[in-house]
Amino acid sequence: MSFGQAVALGIIQGLTEFLPISSSAHLFVVPTLLGWPYAGVAFDVALHWGTLIALLVAFWRDWWRLLRDLFGPDPATQAAARRTWLQLAVASVPAAIAGLLFRDVIETQLRWLPLQAVTLSVFGFLLWWVDRVAPTRSEHTPGWGAALLVGCAQAIALVPGVSRSGITITAGRASGLSRVAAARFSFLLATPITFGAGLLELKHFRDAASTHLLLAGMVTSAVVGILAIRGLLYWLGRAGFGAFFAYRVAFAVLVLIGAART
């Protein structure tokens, strides 16, 4: 893998991990169609640590406020912070269990290009349609029902082409959260699962042959990821998901064309 390919994959990871267009599909499909060599597990881990850095930088104020309020003097503020911490912990469980149980199946049997084209299109449509028909009942934090629904949706996102941010935002909108509130809870929920997955894969860094390529991918993923998070939150305050649905369908068509030629 060249330095340019490492940077390109970092850009792809940073954009597609947070925009609702599926990072797993892009990181598999783009190198496959371009004939790039597999970068290795260590590089995949580096990209996801870049994602974690982006989440922490973008939402450090939220995490600091949750931590401060948890030990603050006001009982009502403490209770609200405690509920949010518990919601994030409980909502992380489904994806953690699914990842441990089905990781090998996902990696070996669900990377079929036509399947990824289908999941890109179907879940892109659901994102757009649910956003159009679901009423907005909360502009702020989710209730327990919404948190659990988003957590279960995050487990489904392990299937390539679904998009973690896409399906969790869909679940949040179906629960009555506003677009921005659904995206914000989705990104907060992504932090513990990304951190946990990164810890489990740290051992693969010992197999890394080119540290500068790992750093290039990680830094690029982090910087682009921060921009993607802020850009998406700004966009969702003013517009919906039609553009993302259209892009997913167009990318699915490209995937099918590429699959037919390989």
N, C-alpha and C positions, 0 to 999 in steps of 0.2 A: 504494500500500500504506500502510495506517495504522500507527501506532505499536503498537496492540494486536495487529494481525496479525503484525507483526515479532516481538513478544514470544511470541505463540502459536507461530509457526514455530520460534523458538529453543527453546521447551519441547519441541516435537515432535522436533526434531533431537536435543536432549540426551537424551531418553528412548529414542527408537527406534534411535539409533546404537549404543547399548550393550546395551539389552535385546534379546533375540533375536526381534524382531518386524518388522524391515525398515524402515530409515529412508527408503530411496528410495521405497518404496511409499507410506508415510504422507505424505511431503513432496510427492508428486505427487497422490495421491488426495484428501487432505483439502482443499487449495485448489481442486482441480477440482470436487469435489462441492459446496463452499460458494460457488463462483463468485468466488473471490478472484483478483485480477490476478496475473500472474506477477511475482515480486519481482525478477527479473533475475539474471544470472550473478554479478554482484558480491555480491549478498546470499547466494547459494548458497556462494560462497567464504568469506564472513564466517562462515556457520554452520559450515563445516568447520574454519576456524581456531579457532572456539570448541570444537569437538570435540578438536582437537589440544591446546589449553590444558587441557582436562579430563584427557586422557591423561597429560600431563606432570605435572600437579599430583597426580593419583592414584597415579602410579608413579614419582615422582622418586626415592624411596629405592631402587627396583629398578635404575633407570638409574645412579644414583650408585654403587651396590654393584658393578654390572657394570663400570663404568669404573675404580673403585678396585681391584677384584680383577685387572683386566687388567694393571695395572702394579704389583701387589703383590709381596711378597717370596717368597710360597709358590708353588712350581712347580705343584702340584696345583690350587690355586685359580686360578692364571693359565690353566691349560689348560681348566678348566671354564668360565671367563669367555670365553675365546677361542672355545670351541665354541659357546656361546650367541650371541655376536656373529655368528659365521659362519652359524649356523642362521637367525637373523633376516634376515641379508642374502640368503641363498639362497632362503628361503621368500618373500621379497618380490618375487622376480623374476617368477613367473608372473602375478601380478596387474598388475605394471607393464607387462609385454609385452601382456597382453590389453587393458589400458586404452588403450594407444597404438594398437593395431591395430583395435579394435572399438568405440571410443568413439562414433563417429558412428552406427553401427548400433544401439548400445544406446540412444542418446538419441532416435533418430528412429523406430525400428521395434519396440522392445520395451516401449514405454510403454502398450501396449494394456491396458485395465482387466481384461478377462477373463483375460489371461495372468498379470497380477499376482495375481489371485485364486487361480489354479492354483498359482503358485509359493509364495504364502503358505501354502496348505494342505499341499501336498506336502512342502515342506522343513520345515514345522512338525511334520508327522507323523514325518519322519526324525529330527529332533532328539529328539523324545519317545521313539521306538522304539529308536534306537541307545543312548540313555542307559539304557534299561531292560535291554537284552540284552548290552551290552558289559561285559566284566569290567574291573575297575580294577586295573592292574598297576603304576602309578606315581602317587605322590602329589605328585611334584615336577616336574622338568624333562623335556621330551620327548627321545626319541632322534632320530636323523637321519631315520628312516622317518616318524615322527610329524610332525616339522617340515616335511618335504616334502609330506606329505599335507595338512596344514593350509594350507601355501602355495598348493597347487593349488586347494583349496577356496575360498580367498580370491579367486581369479580368477573362479570361478563366481559369486561374490557380486556381481559387476558387473551381473548380470541383475536387474532390479527385482523386488522381492518375495521374493528369496532370503534376505536378511539376512546381512551379513558376519559379525557376531558369532555368529549362529545356526549357519551352516554351518561356520565354523571351530571352534566348540565341538563340533559334531557330529563333525567329523574328529578332533579331539583325543580325544573319548570313544571313538570307534571304534579309536583307536590305543592305548587302555588308560590314558589319563590320567584322573585324578579330575576331577570337575566343576569344582572350584576351580582346579586346575592347568591344565585346558583353557581355562577362561575367562581366566586370568592370561596364558597364552601368547598367546591370541587378542588381548588388549588390547595387549600388548607389540608384537606383530606389526603391529597397526593403526597404531602411531606412525610408522614410517618411510614407509609408503605414504600416510598422511594428510598428512605433511609434504611429501613429494614432489609430491603432487597440488596442495597449496596453493601451492607455489612456481610450478608451471606456470600457475596461474590468477591469480597476483598482478596481472598486467597489466590484469585486468578491473576492479580497484579504481579505475582512472583514469576509468572510465565511471560511477562511482557518483554519483548525484544527491543522496542524503540520507545524510550521514555518521552522523547520530544513529540512523537506522534500522539501519544496518550494525552500529553498536556495540550497539544494543539486542539484535539477534539474536545477535551473537557472545557477549556477556556472559551472556545467558540460556542459550544453548546450553552454555557452559562450566560455569556453576553447576549447572544441571540434570544435565549429563553427569557431573560429579563425584559427585553424589548417586546417579545411576543406577548407576555403576560400583560404588560401595561397597555400595549396596543389593543389586545382583545377586550380588556375591561373598558377602555375608552370607546371602542366600537359598539359594545353591547349597551352602553348608555345612550346610544343614538340609533342603532339599527339592529336587525335580527340576523337570522342564520341562512337566508336565501343564498347568499354568495358562497357560503361554505358547502351547502347542499349541491349547488351547481358545480363547484370545483370537485367534490367527491365523485360525482357522476362522471365528469370528464376524465378524472384520473382512473376511475374504474374501467372506462372504455379503453384508455391507454394500456392498462394492465391486461385486458383481454386481447388486445392486438399483439402485445408483446408475448403473451402466453401462446398465441396461435403461431407465432414465428419461431418459437424456441422448441 
